[in-house]
Amino acid sequence: MQHNKKLYGTATIGSKGQVVIPADAREELELKTGDRLYVIGAMNSGGIVFLKEEMLEGMLAHMTEQLENIRSLKNNQNK
């Protein structure tokens, strides 16, 4: 089984609340100056996830497509 996660090291929150993403993570994930990252928190575990805007858009497009497929199946079933 192949894992698609990697630990890049640690980051420290500065006095202004800023976090520096490790250089190897920025390079491998092709993060560039000006990229928009969405910050998602796992409230129960205290975890945090950063998603590139393009990744979030892709996830939403996939979910929308799946919902449309379900609606289509439901409509066909009711005929």
C-alpha positions, 0 to 999 in steps of 0.5 A: 500500500502506497502512502501519500503523506509525508512529514516535512518537519516542523513550523513555528508560529511567529508573534504575528501568527505567521507560519513558515512552510519548510522549503522542501515542502514548498518545492515538492508541493509547488507552493509559490509566493501569492498562492492561496491556501485554505486553512481547515481545522480539525476542531476535536484533535487540534489539527490543521490542514492547508489546501491549495486553492486549486486542490479545494476547487478540484475537490468541490468539482468532484463532489458536485459531479458525484451529487449530480450522478446521484440525482440522475440515478434517483430521477431515473429510479422514480420514472 
